[in-house]
Amino acid sequence: MQDLTAHHVGLTVSDLDRAVEFYRDTLGLDVLSRFSVGGEGFATGVGIAGASADFAHLDADGARVELVEYEPESDRHPEGRLNKPGVTHLGLEVDDLDAFYADLPDDVPTISEPQTTESGTRICFLRDPDGHLVEVLEL
């Protein structure tokens, strides 16, 4: 099994500018970067047809907080889909996503096989036993 390292904690928000303002101005986090991602690999990787998203990465004293505003935005969904404001996921980084995916037990539910987004990042989302989303990525 591949060694995992923490990469980020993600929060889906309804208004990225408002969220960045709160985390930056109210909580004092530094904005590391802002970017957008879309395309078929991203949409398939996150399991949302036609999805695109705007991102902000903030520094919480060495821990990265990722704020994401999805298009399309979803209504509340009992599965906790990634594009729902209030849904969180844990991001973990590996050196070889394909090897990690191949080593997953058959009973671990995933959204899709590993996908390459248009930014070049390889992603795969899975659910823990309680249904929480975990993103495993290879940069």
Secondary structure, 3 states (H helix, E strand, C coil): CCCCEEEEEEEECCCHHHHHHHHHHHCCCEEEEEEEECCHHHHHHHCCCCCEEEEEEEEECCEEEEEEEEECCCCCCCCCCCCCCCCEEEEEECCCHHHHHHHCCCCCCECCCCEECCCCCEEEEEECCCCCEEEEEEC
